[in-house]
């Protein structure tokens, strides 16, 4: 319990990111067709229109990786106070957020980029917290 109280902010950041990447991952896994249709509509006027499936697969892979490493970082932070995996998790979450944000910018979905920015900011804050 001491590790939890000493690392409350870090635990909350990891829980937030784990939940968000986990839900996004589950949506893609359990409703792949709808996800592909959404991204087809989003990118139909861009140069990426012919690469939707591989790009979504890459995004899904990174969300899966994020979910696993964030979960491990959360467990280790609570169980032993170990911050190394949490730092790695927040770093990868930052990269993944930029990947998703970049796609939305290409599609000119500016309101989506605004809402995605908060995930990036929180992940970067986690990087600073775990250094």
PyMOL commands that set and color helices and strands:
alter all, ss='L'
color gray80, all
select helices_A, chain A and resi 2-6+8-30+32-43+47-80+84-106+110-130
alter helices_A, ss='H'
color red, helices_A
deselect
rebuild
show_as cartoon
